[in-house]
Amino acid sequence: MSERVIMDEAAIQRTVTRIAHEILEYNKGTDNLILLGIKTRGAFLARRIQQKIERIEEKLVPTGTIDITQFRDDLEQTINEAEESAYEIDVNITNQVVIIIDDVLYTGRTVRASLDAVLQYARPKKIGLATLVDRGHRELPIRADFVGKNIPTAREEAVAVFLEEIDDRNAVVIE
């Protein structure tokens, strides 16, 4: 199977920098700002955005992860079976501005599950969404506030995001 590189390492780096700036403009700085990355690659992107914001503002924004497994609508498990919070962060996110970060926005079901995970345990003041790639084909009325790159795709194509933290390279490809 051949792959077509859509974003190389430099493009990903520029995109993360731009998204960090856009988040700061959206929130008018770092006050009350929380970043939550959807496991797995969204969590690594959230850390990268956190580092960029720290370089820009010289402030460390609280950053954590969300595991949406128990909130997926295509699994048999129900939310009531969840015994502990699906997100991990060292601060209370109630009344904060939470930015959920994911690698690829596709049908919207992952984002819906992440919203359920956050809202079951907290009441943020506002929730935003950042994604490295928006490939279209939404099944739910969900839109990202911060998009790295819009990549129109056919349903049978796959968009793969590779991050050096787990994949030993940085690239976005269509397979």
C-alpha positions as CSV (number, residue, x, y, z in Angstrom):
1,M,0.0,0.0,0.0
2,S,1.5,3.3,-1.0
3,E,1.4,6.4,1.1
4,R,1.2,10.1,0.2
5,V,2.9,12.5,2.6
6,I,0.6,15.4,3.4
7,M,2.6,17.0,6.2
8,D,6.3,16.4,7.0
9,E,8.0,17.1,10.2
10,A,8.5,20.8,9.5
11,A,4.9,21.3,8.5
12,I,3.7,19.6,11.7
13,Q,6.0,21.8,13.8
14,R,4.7,25.0,12.1
15,T,1.1,23.8,12.5
16,V,1.6,23.1,16.2
17,T,3.1,26.6,16.6
18,R,0.2,28.2,14.8
19,I,-2.4,26.3,16.8
20,A,-0.7,27.4,20.0
21,H,-0.9,31.0,18.9
22,E,-4.5,30.6,17.9
23,I,-5.4,29.1,21.3
24,L,-3.8,32.0,23.1
25,E,-5.7,34.5,20.9
26,Y,-9.0,32.7,21.5
27,N,-8.4,32.6,25.3
28,K,-6.7,36.1,25.4
29,G,-3.7,34.5,27.2
30,T,-3.2,31.6,29.5
31,D,-5.6,32.4,32.3
32,N,-8.0,29.6,33.1
33,L,-6.6,27.6,30.2
34,I,-6.5,23.8,30.3
35,L,-5.3,21.4,27.5
36,L,-6.6,17.9,27.3
37,G,-5.2,15.5,24.7
38,I,-7.2,12.5,23.5
39,K,-5.1,9.4,24.0
40,T,-2.8,8.5,22.3
41,R,-1.6,10.9,19.6
42,G,-3.8,13.8,20.8
43,A,-2.0,13.6,24.2
44,F,1.4,14.0,22.5
45,L,0.1,16.9,20.5
46,A,-1.3,18.5,23.6
47,R,2.2,18.3,25.2
48,R,3.7,19.9,22.2
49,I,1.2,22.7,22.2
50,Q,1.8,23.2,26.0
51,Q,5.6,23.5,25.3
52,K,5.0,26.1,22.5
53,I,2.7,28.1,24.8
54,E,5.2,28.0,27.5
55,R,7.9,29.4,25.1
56,I,5.5,32.1,24.0
57,E,4.0,33.2,27.3
58,E,6.6,31.9,29.8
59,K,3.7,30.1,31.7
60,L,3.0,26.4,32.0
61,V,-0.6,25.6,31.0
62,P,-2.0,22.6,32.9
63,T,-2.2,19.7,30.4
64,G,-3.7,16.2,30.8
65,T,-5.1,13.3,28.8
66,I,-8.5,11.9,28.1
67,D,-9.2,8.2,27.6
68,I,-12.5,7.9,25.8
69,T,-12.7,4.1,25.6
70,Q,-15.5,3.8,28.1
71,F,-17.5,6.6,26.4
72,R,-17.5,5.2,22.8
73,D,-20.9,4.6,21.3
74,D,-19.7,1.6,19.4
75,L,-18.8,-0.5,22.4
76,E,-21.2,-2.5,24.7
77,Q,-20.0,-0.8,27.9
78,T,-22.0,2.1,29.3
79,I,-21.0,5.3,31.0
80,N,-22.4,4.0,34.3
81,E,-19.7,1.4,34.4
82,A,-17.1,4.1,34.6
83,E,-15.7,4.2,38.2
84,E,-13.2,6.9,37.8
85,S,-12.6,10.0,35.8
86,A,-11.7,9.3,32.1
87,Y,-9.3,12.3,32.1
88,E,-6.1,12.7,34.0
89,I,-4.9,16.2,35.1
90,D,-3.6,17.6,38.3
91,V,-6.1,20.6,38.4
92,N,-9.8,21.0,38.7
93,I,-11.2,21.8,35.2
94,T,-14.6,23.2,36.4
95,N,-15.0,26.8,35.4
96,Q,-11.9,26.6,33.2
97,V,-11.5,27.0,29.4
98,V,-10.7,23.4,28.2
99,I,-9.2,22.8,24.8
100,I,-9.6,19.2,23.7
101,I,-6.8,18.1,21.3
102,D,-6.9,15.2,18.8
103,D,-4.8,14.2,15.8
104,V,-7.6,13.5,13.2
105,L,-11.1,14.8,13.1
106,Y,-13.2,12.4,11.1
107,T,-16.8,11.4,12.0
108,G,-16.9,13.4,15.2
109,R,-17.7,10.3,17.4
110,T,-14.3,10.5,19.2
111,V,-14.9,14.1,20.0
112,R,-18.5,13.4,21.2
113,A,-17.1,10.7,23.5
114,S,-14.4,13.1,24.9
115,L,-17.1,15.7,25.6
116,D,-19.1,13.0,27.5
117,A,-16.0,12.1,29.4
118,V,-15.3,15.7,30.5
119,L,-18.9,16.7,31.2
120,Q,-19.6,13.6,33.4
121,Y,-17.0,14.8,36.0
122,A,-16.7,18.6,35.5
123,R,-18.4,21.7,34.2
124,P,-15.9,23.8,32.2
125,K,-16.7,27.4,31.4
126,K,-16.0,26.7,27.8
127,I,-14.7,23.8,25.7
128,G,-12.8,24.2,22.4
129,L,-11.5,21.7,20.0
130,A,-8.1,21.6,18.2
131,T,-7.1,19.0,15.6
132,L,-4.0,18.5,13.5
133,V,-6.0,17.2,10.6
134,D,-9.7,17.6,9.6
135,R,-10.5,15.0,7.0
136,G,-14.3,15.6,6.7
137,H,-17.0,13.0,6.6
138,R,-18.8,14.1,9.8
139,E,-21.6,12.0,11.2
140,L,-22.2,14.4,14.1
141,P,-22.5,18.2,14.1
142,I,-19.0,18.8,15.4
143,R,-16.5,21.4,14.2
144,A,-13.0,22.1,15.3
145,D,-12.1,25.6,16.5
146,F,-8.5,25.1,15.6
147,V,-7.5,23.1,12.5
148,G,-4.0,22.4,11.4
149,K,-4.9,21.3,7.9
150,N,-8.1,20.4,6.1
151,I,-7.5,17.3,4.0
152,P,-10.4,16.2,1.8
153,T,-10.4,12.5,1.6
154,A,-12.4,9.6,0.2
155,R,-14.0,7.4,2.9
156,E,-11.9,4.4,1.7
157,E,-8.7,6.4,2.3
158,A,-6.9,6.3,5.7
159,V,-5.2,9.3,7.2
160,A,-2.3,8.3,9.5
161,V,-0.5,10.6,11.9
162,F,2.9,9.5,12.9
163,L,4.5,11.2,15.9
164,E,8.1,10.5,17.0
165,E,7.1,10.0,20.6
166,I,5.6,6.6,19.6
167,D,6.2,6.2,15.8
168,D,9.8,7.2,15.5
169,R,8.9,9.8,12.8
170,N,6.7,12.9,12.3
171,A,4.4,12.8,9.3
172,V,0.8,12.9,8.2
173,V,0.1,10.5,5.3
174,I,-2.9,9.3,3.3
175,E,-2.8,5.6,2.7
